[in-house]
Every structure is written in structure tokens, then in C-alpha cells.
Amino acid sequence: MSSSEANRRQDLSSAPRRHTGRSRPLSAWLLALALPVLTAGECEPPLVTDSGFDLWCGDALCAWHVDEGAIAKVPTWHARDYGVDLVSPSTTISQLLPYGSADVTCVHFKLLADIDPSVNVVLDLAFDDGSIHVLQTLSTGAWTPIDYHLVTPTYFQSMRVSIRKSGAGRAVLAQIQADKSASVCAGIPPVGATNRPQGATCEAASQCAGGQCEPRPLAAQLIADPGKPRDVCAAARRRGVGL
């Protein structure tokens, strides 16, 4: 072995090793976060576009709309992993999701954020015209992985996901992944829209355009669910028919 090769090996063996420490659980969580995206393929794409806040058009997010306040591109849990800082005390970003009740009945959110205890950050799912909301306050903490299952109304045609900050302090988001949940969400679905068309799932006659909410076979349901028979909107009954 040459003296230069021996010296090189000695330098490598004596070089300090990087200690991953607390980053190991976080890295494992991030890998688990990415697995549904990697394995879903084209059949089950993520519900949210740019879940990692990676796409920036200048100083603005390309796939997210700033409804209120100001945002900035900042490093997150790693110096080379960028996210979005909700800068102003009142800041809201949102994204319209082109999915309806025929596509999803339960949304599984996985988030990674750094939120000061003095700040209130709310995850808001608004349906159709925005009259129906499902709200979830995010847990505070420094890069704390959090996840929620949110139940959706039994009938809707579109939904908008918003992240709303209120209060002075730090609120930086590194990831918000949303997928169709394979499990059933706990809780009662929100009342949802009224004036529903014939064949739409319903819980009360007041939700239906025809004023009739009746049991229907699975073949007549817009959302077939053999495990839970549903009522659906029927056509209005004309007076005098059958008399």
C-alpha cells in the first residue's frame, strides 16, 4: 500500500461522523408520508396539488391562492427543504379541489408544521358555495407531524381546502398531504347542500329539490355503499297521480 493511500484511509477513518439524532424519527415520518404518493400511481393521485409547497412563481405559490395576508418562501426542518411562512397575523392560503361526494367521503390529512403556541392555525374544508365548512385547529409545536381524518357531506360537487392563520407569531408549513381515506371517518357528516338533484344522497326531504328523500336500491344511489343503506332524493310527486 502506498503512503498516500494509507494517509487517505486514515483521514477518512478519523473524519467526524454526522449525528442524525432527532432527525431520524422525522425522516422516517417523511418517508412514510411519501409512500402513499409513490405507491398510488395514476389510480389514486393526491387530492392536493403541490403538497410540499415546492412550486413558486416568483414570490407566490403557483398552486395555492393567497386569500389574505402575506407569505414567504423559507427553509423548514432542513435548510434545503423549503416551505411557506404565513407571515401576516391574518393570513389565508387556499386551493380548489375538483372532487365531489362521488369521489371522496373521508379525507386523510398529514401535515408537518412549525406553529408557535401564540398562533391559531385552522385547516378549513369548504364545500360548493362555501356555506358548509369542516374545521380543524392544527396542533402547535416545532415540526410536529400531525394527521387528521375529516368527514365530508354526503353530497357535494367541489371543495376548497384553506389554511388560515390568526395571531402574531411563527406559522411555517412544510407539508400538507391529503388523500382519500381507506377507513371510515368518525363522526356525523355535515348537513351539506340543499336543492339536491334526483338520485343524490340525502338525510332529509328539505335537502332535495323535489322535496322527497326516500329509500332507494343501490343501483339508484350516486354513492353506492352496501354497508350503509342510504336515502336518495326522488322526483317531486305530482298531485292527483294515481287517484
C-alpha positions as CSV (number, residue, x, y, z in Angstrom):
1,M,0.0,0.0,0.0
2,S,1.4,3.4,-0.9
3,S,2.0,6.0,1.7
4,S,-0.5,8.4,0.0
5,E,-3.3,5.7,0.0
6,A,-2.6,4.9,3.7
7,N,-2.9,8.6,4.6
8,R,-6.1,8.9,2.7
9,R,-7.7,6.0,4.6
10,Q,-6.5,7.4,7.9
11,D,-8.1,10.7,7.1
12,L,-11.5,9.0,6.2
13,S,-11.5,6.9,9.4
14,S,-10.8,9.9,11.6
15,A,-13.3,12.3,9.9
16,P,-16.2,13.3,12.1
17,R,-19.5,11.5,11.5
18,R,-22.7,13.4,11.2
19,H,-25.0,12.7,14.0
20,T,-28.6,12.4,12.9
21,G,-30.1,12.5,16.4
22,R,-33.6,13.7,16.5
23,S,-33.9,14.0,12.7
24,R,-34.2,10.2,12.3
25,P,-37.8,9.9,13.5
26,L,-38.7,12.9,11.4
27,S,-37.0,11.5,8.3
28,A,-38.8,8.2,8.9
29,W,-42.1,10.1,9.1
30,L,-41.4,11.9,5.9
31,L,-40.7,8.7,4.1
32,A,-44.0,7.3,5.4
33,L,-45.7,10.5,4.2
34,A,-44.3,10.0,0.7
35,L,-45.2,6.3,0.4
36,P,-48.9,6.8,-0.5
37,V,-47.9,9.1,-3.3
38,L,-45.2,6.7,-4.6
39,T,-47.5,3.7,-4.5
40,A,-50.7,5.3,-5.5
41,G,-49.7,5.7,-9.1
42,E,-52.2,7.1,-11.5
43,C,-55.2,5.4,-9.9
44,E,-55.2,7.4,-6.7
45,P,-53.5,10.8,-7.1
46,P,-53.1,13.1,-4.1
47,L,-56.0,15.4,-3.6
48,V,-53.9,18.5,-3.1
49,T,-51.5,19.9,-5.8
50,D,-48.0,20.9,-4.5
51,S,-48.5,19.4,-1.1
52,G,-44.8,20.3,-0.2
53,F,-45.1,24.0,-1.2
54,D,-42.3,23.5,-3.7
55,L,-43.7,25.3,-6.8
56,W,-43.1,29.0,-6.6
57,C,-43.8,31.6,-9.3
58,G,-41.5,34.4,-8.1
59,D,-42.7,35.3,-4.6
60,A,-46.0,33.5,-4.9
61,L,-47.0,29.9,-4.7
62,C,-48.0,28.6,-8.1
63,A,-50.7,26.1,-7.0
64,W,-52.1,28.0,-3.9
65,H,-54.0,31.2,-3.8
66,V,-53.3,33.8,-1.1
67,D,-56.8,34.9,0.0
68,E,-55.5,37.2,2.8
69,G,-52.2,38.4,4.2
70,A,-48.6,37.7,3.0
71,I,-46.4,34.7,2.6
72,A,-42.7,33.9,2.1
73,K,-40.6,31.1,0.9
74,V,-38.4,29.9,3.9
75,P,-36.4,26.8,4.9
76,T,-38.2,24.3,7.1
77,W,-36.9,21.4,9.1
78,H,-33.9,21.2,6.7
79,A,-32.0,24.1,5.2
80,R,-32.7,22.7,1.7
81,D,-36.3,21.9,2.2
82,Y,-38.4,24.9,1.6
83,G,-42.0,25.6,2.7
84,V,-44.3,28.5,3.2
85,D,-44.3,31.1,6.0
86,L,-47.7,32.6,6.8
87,V,-46.1,36.0,7.6
88,S,-49.0,38.3,8.4
89,P,-51.0,37.9,11.7
90,S,-54.1,37.2,9.5
91,T,-53.1,35.0,6.5
92,T,-55.1,32.5,4.5
93,I,-54.0,30.3,1.6
94,S,-56.4,28.0,-0.3
95,Q,-56.7,25.6,-3.2
96,L,-59.9,24.5,-5.0
97,L,-60.1,20.7,-5.3
98,P,-62.1,19.3,-8.2
99,Y,-63.7,16.4,-6.3
100,G,-67.2,15.7,-5.2
101,S,-69.0,13.3,-3.0
102,A,-68.9,10.6,-5.7
103,D,-65.0,10.7,-5.4
104,V,-64.4,11.0,-1.6
105,T,-66.3,10.7,1.6
106,C,-63.4,11.0,4.1
107,V,-60.1,13.0,3.7
108,H,-56.9,12.0,5.5
109,F,-54.6,15.0,6.1
110,K,-51.0,14.6,7.0
111,L,-49.2,17.8,7.9
112,L,-45.7,19.0,9.1
113,A,-45.6,22.5,10.5
114,D,-43.8,24.8,13.0
115,I,-46.5,26.7,14.8
116,D,-46.0,28.9,17.8
117,P,-48.4,28.4,20.8
118,S,-49.5,32.0,20.4
119,V,-50.8,31.4,16.9
120,N,-54.0,29.8,15.9
121,V,-53.9,27.9,12.5
122,V,-57.1,26.3,11.2
123,L,-57.5,23.7,8.4
124,D,-60.8,24.5,6.7
125,L,-62.7,22.4,4.2
126,A,-65.4,24.4,2.5
127,F,-67.9,22.7,0.2
128,D,-69.6,24.0,-3.0
129,D,-70.5,27.7,-2.4
130,G,-68.7,27.8,0.9
131,S,-71.8,27.6,3.1
132,I,-70.7,24.3,4.6
133,H,-67.4,24.0,6.5
134,V,-65.4,21.4,8.3
135,L,-62.8,23.0,10.6
136,Q,-59.8,21.5,12.4
137,T,-57.4,23.5,14.6
138,L,-53.8,22.4,14.0
139,S,-51.6,21.4,16.9
140,T,-48.8,23.7,17.8
141,G,-45.1,22.7,18.1
142,A,-41.8,22.7,16.2
143,W,-42.0,20.4,13.2
144,T,-44.6,18.1,14.8
145,P,-46.1,15.6,12.4
146,I,-49.9,15.7,12.7
147,D,-52.7,13.9,10.9
148,Y,-56.5,14.2,10.8
149,H,-59.4,12.4,9.3
150,L,-62.2,14.8,8.2
151,V,-65.6,13.5,7.2
152,T,-67.3,15.2,4.3
153,P,-71.0,15.8,3.5
154,T,-72.9,13.0,1.8
155,Y,-73.4,15.2,-1.3
156,F,-71.2,18.0,-2.7
157,Q,-69.7,18.9,-6.1
158,S,-66.5,20.6,-5.2
159,M,-64.4,21.6,-2.1
160,R,-61.8,24.1,-1.2
161,V,-59.0,23.5,1.3
162,S,-57.8,26.5,3.2
163,I,-55.1,27.1,5.9
164,R,-55.9,30.1,8.0
165,K,-53.6,31.8,10.5
166,S,-54.6,34.3,13.1
167,G,-52.3,35.9,15.7
168,A,-48.8,37.2,15.7
169,G,-46.1,34.6,15.7
170,R,-44.5,31.9,13.6
171,A,-46.5,29.6,11.4
172,V,-44.5,27.7,8.8
173,L,-45.8,24.8,6.8
174,A,-43.6,22.2,5.2
175,Q,-46.2,19.7,4.1
176,I,-49.9,19.2,3.7
177,Q,-50.8,15.9,2.1
178,A,-54.5,15.0,1.5
179,D,-55.6,11.6,0.4
180,K,-58.8,9.6,0.2
181,S,-59.0,7.7,3.4
182,A,-59.4,3.9,3.2
183,S,-61.1,3.9,6.6
184,V,-64.4,5.4,7.6
185,C,-64.2,8.8,9.3
186,A,-65.7,9.0,12.7
187,G,-68.5,11.4,13.3
188,I,-71.7,12.5,11.6
189,P,-71.4,14.0,8.1
190,P,-72.2,17.7,7.8
191,V,-75.7,18.5,6.7
192,G,-74.4,19.6,3.3
193,A,-76.1,21.3,0.4
194,T,-79.8,21.7,-0.3
195,N,-81.6,21.7,-3.6
196,R,-80.0,18.3,-4.5
197,P,-80.9,16.6,-7.7
198,Q,-82.8,13.4,-8.1
199,G,-80.6,10.4,-7.1
200,A,-78.4,12.4,-4.8
201,T,-77.8,11.0,-1.3
202,C,-79.9,12.8,1.3
203,E,-80.7,12.7,5.0
204,A,-83.9,14.8,4.9
205,A,-86.5,15.9,2.4
206,S,-85.5,19.5,2.9
207,Q,-82.2,18.8,1.1
208,C,-83.9,17.7,-2.1
209,A,-85.1,19.9,-4.9
210,G,-88.1,17.7,-5.3
211,G,-88.9,17.7,-1.6
212,Q,-88.7,13.9,-1.4
213,C,-86.0,11.9,0.4
214,E,-86.8,8.1,0.1
215,P,-85.0,4.8,0.4
216,R,-83.6,3.6,-2.9
217,P,-81.8,0.4,-4.0
218,L,-78.0,0.6,-4.5
219,A,-78.5,0.9,-8.3
220,A,-80.2,4.3,-7.8
221,Q,-77.6,5.8,-5.5
222,L,-75.0,8.2,-6.7
223,I,-72.7,6.9,-4.0
224,A,-73.2,3.1,-3.6
225,D,-72.5,1.8,-0.1
226,P,-73.7,-1.7,0.6
227,G,-72.7,-1.5,4.2
228,K,-74.9,1.6,4.9
229,P,-78.2,1.9,3.1
230,R,-78.8,5.4,2.1
231,D,-81.8,7.5,1.2
232,V,-81.7,9.4,-2.0
233,C,-83.6,12.4,-3.5
234,A,-86.7,11.4,-5.5
235,A,-88.7,13.4,-8.0
236,A,-91.5,15.5,-6.7
237,R,-94.8,13.8,-6.5
238,R,-97.5,15.3,-8.7
239,R,-100.8,15.8,-7.1
240,G,-103.7,13.7,-8.4
241,V,-101.5,11.0,-9.9
242,G,-102.9,7.6,-9.2
243,L,-106.2,8.9,-7.8
